[in-house]
Amino acid sequence: MEVLAKINEQDFTEEGTFQTGFLMGSIKNVGATEALVNGVVLESGEAKGYPFVGKGYESISFDPMNSTLRVLEIL
């Protein structure tokens, strides 16, 4: 059986991006301070999701600043 999707999951303490064309993603601030996701503040303990919508998303940037972001990306 051919693999249809690839899962990437990791913690970030430096700036990063969801890759162009990702199918589904989520991001949670697991650190102690606020972070930025797509230019919007993500408070400590908050999470944000990008559900499957039938086609790939454009690239989305994130910046943990002084925090840690747990990122799940399905390609």
C-alpha atoms as an extended CHARMM CRD file, in Angstrom:
* protein
*
        75  EXT
         1         1  MET       CA              0.0000000000        0.0000000000        0.0000000000  PROA      1               0.0000000000
         2         2  GLU       CA              1.3430000000        3.3990000000       -0.9730000000  PROA      2               0.0000000000
         3         3  VAL       CA              1.8250000000        6.0490000000        1.7220000000  PROA      3               0.0000000000
         4         4  LEU       CA             -0.6180000000        8.8850000000        1.1300000000  PROA      4               0.0000000000
         5         5  ALA       CA              0.3640000000       11.4410000000        3.7840000000  PROA      5               0.0000000000
         6         6  LYS       CA              3.4530000000       12.2710000000        5.7850000000  PROA      6               0.0000000000
         7         7  ILE       CA              3.2810000000       13.4180000000        9.4180000000  PROA      7               0.0000000000
         8         8  ASN       CA              5.8310000000       15.8390000000       10.8880000000  PROA      8               0.0000000000
         9         9  GLU       CA              5.6100000000       16.5480000000       14.6150000000  PROA      9               0.0000000000
        10        10  GLN       CA              8.2020000000       18.4390000000       16.6270000000  PROA      10              0.0000000000
        11        11  ASP       CA              8.8490000000       21.2030000000       19.1330000000  PROA      11              0.0000000000
        12        12  PHE       CA             10.2420000000       24.5490000000       17.9520000000  PROA      12              0.0000000000
        13        13  THR       CA             12.1350000000       27.1630000000       19.9520000000  PROA      13              0.0000000000
        14        14  GLU       CA             13.1130000000       29.1160000000       16.8280000000  PROA      14              0.0000000000
        15        15  GLU       CA             11.1150000000       30.6000000000       13.9350000000  PROA      15              0.0000000000
        16        16  GLY       CA              9.6240000000       28.1970000000       11.4260000000  PROA      16              0.0000000000
        17        17  THR       CA              6.8580000000       27.6390000000        8.8820000000  PROA      17              0.0000000000
        18        18  PHE       CA              4.2140000000       25.1580000000        7.9080000000  PROA      18              0.0000000000
        19        19  GLN       CA              5.2740000000       24.0560000000        4.4120000000  PROA      19              0.0000000000
        20        20  THR       CA              3.3040000000       25.2640000000        1.4050000000  PROA      20              0.0000000000
        21        21  GLY       CA              0.7540000000       22.6070000000        0.5080000000  PROA      21              0.0000000000
        22        22  PHE       CA              0.3040000000       21.1040000000        3.9870000000  PROA      22              0.0000000000
        23        23  LEU       CA             -3.0590000000       19.3200000000        4.3190000000  PROA      23              0.0000000000
        24        24  MET       CA             -3.7280000000       19.6570000000        8.0470000000  PROA      24              0.0000000000
        25        25  GLY       CA             -1.8600000000       21.1840000000       10.9500000000  PROA      25              0.0000000000
        26        26  SER       CA             -2.0010000000       22.1750000000       14.5750000000  PROA      26              0.0000000000
        27        27  ILE       CA              0.1960000000       24.2450000000       16.8230000000  PROA      27              0.0000000000
        28        28  LYS       CA              0.2210000000       24.5510000000       20.6230000000  PROA      28              0.0000000000
        29        29  ASN       CA              2.1940000000       26.9260000000       22.7970000000  PROA      29              0.0000000000
        30        30  VAL       CA              3.6690000000       24.5530000000       25.3960000000  PROA      30              0.0000000000
        31        31  GLY       CA              6.0440000000       27.2090000000       26.7530000000  PROA      31              0.0000000000
        32        32  ALA       CA              5.5850000000       29.8240000000       29.4630000000  PROA      32              0.0000000000
        33        33  THR       CA              5.3370000000       33.0060000000       27.3600000000  PROA      33              0.0000000000
        34        34  GLU       CA              3.3510000000       34.1910000000       24.3360000000  PROA      34              0.0000000000
        35        35  ALA       CA              4.3400000000       33.3600000000       20.7550000000  PROA      35              0.0000000000
        36        36  LEU       CA              3.2840000000       34.5210000000       17.2750000000  PROA      36              0.0000000000
        37        37  VAL       CA              1.4820000000       32.3560000000       14.7190000000  PROA      37              0.0000000000
        38        38  ASN       CA              0.6810000000       33.9220000000       11.3570000000  PROA      38              0.0000000000
        39        39  GLY       CA              1.1950000000       37.3400000000       12.9750000000  PROA      39              0.0000000000
        40        40  VAL       CA             -1.3150000000       36.6470000000       15.7940000000  PROA      40              0.0000000000
        41        41  VAL       CA             -0.4010000000       36.2080000000       19.4770000000  PROA      41              0.0000000000
        42        42  LEU       CA             -0.7500000000       32.6530000000       20.8320000000  PROA      42              0.0000000000
        43        43  GLU       CA             -0.7760000000       32.6950000000       24.6370000000  PROA      43              0.0000000000
        44        44  SER       CA              0.8720000000       30.0190000000       26.7630000000  PROA      44              0.0000000000
        45        45  GLY       CA             -1.3390000000       26.9080000000       26.7940000000  PROA      45              0.0000000000
        46        46  GLU       CA             -3.3660000000       27.9510000000       23.7410000000  PROA      46              0.0000000000
        47        47  ALA       CA             -3.6040000000       25.8940000000       20.5550000000  PROA      47              0.0000000000
        48        48  LYS       CA             -4.6630000000       26.6020000000       16.9940000000  PROA      48              0.0000000000
        49        49  GLY       CA             -5.6990000000       24.1690000000       14.2730000000  PROA      49              0.0000000000
        50        50  TYR       CA             -5.8160000000       24.1450000000       10.5000000000  PROA      50              0.0000000000
        51        51  PRO       CA             -8.2890000000       21.3720000000        9.5580000000  PROA      51              0.0000000000
        52        52  PHE       CA             -8.3410000000       19.4510000000        6.2980000000  PROA      52              0.0000000000
        53        53  VAL       CA            -10.3010000000       21.5200000000        3.7620000000  PROA      53              0.0000000000
        54        54  GLY       CA             -9.8370000000       19.4570000000        0.6100000000  PROA      54              0.0000000000
        55        55  LYS       CA             -6.7200000000       21.1740000000       -0.7200000000  PROA      55              0.0000000000
        56        56  GLY       CA             -3.3530000000       22.3410000000        0.5850000000  PROA      56              0.0000000000
        57        57  TYR       CA             -2.7740000000       25.5090000000        2.5860000000  PROA      57              0.0000000000
        58        58  GLU       CA             -0.3580000000       28.3050000000        1.8000000000  PROA      58              0.0000000000
        59        59  SER       CA              2.7430000000       28.5220000000        3.9970000000  PROA      59              0.0000000000
        60        60  ILE       CA              2.0940000000       29.8180000000        7.5440000000  PROA      60              0.0000000000
        61        61  SER       CA              4.9030000000       31.2610000000        9.6540000000  PROA      61              0.0000000000
        62        62  PHE       CA              5.3520000000       31.0360000000       13.4060000000  PROA      62              0.0000000000
        63        63  ASP       CA              7.7500000000       32.5290000000       15.9370000000  PROA      63              0.0000000000
        64        64  PRO       CA              8.0400000000       31.0200000000       19.4150000000  PROA      64              0.0000000000
        65        65  MET       CA              9.8860000000       34.1500000000       20.5890000000  PROA      65              0.0000000000
        66        66  ASN       CA             10.9370000000       32.9900000000       24.1110000000  PROA      66              0.0000000000
        67        67  SER       CA              8.4960000000       30.0770000000       24.2510000000  PROA      67              0.0000000000
        68        68  THR       CA              8.1690000000       26.5690000000       22.7650000000  PROA      68              0.0000000000
        69        69  LEU       CA              5.6800000000       25.5810000000       20.0690000000  PROA      69              0.0000000000
        70        70  ARG       CA              4.5880000000       21.9800000000       19.4540000000  PROA      70              0.0000000000
        71        71  VAL       CA              3.7800000000       21.6930000000       15.7460000000  PROA      71              0.0000000000
        72        72  LEU       CA              1.9630000000       18.8870000000       13.9260000000  PROA      72              0.0000000000
        73        73  GLU       CA              1.9130000000       19.0660000000       10.1390000000  PROA      73              0.0000000000
        74        74  ILE       CA              0.4150000000       16.5770000000        7.7060000000  PROA      74              0.0000000000
        75        75  LEU       CA              1.6880000000       16.7760000000        4.1310000000  PROA      75              0.0000000000
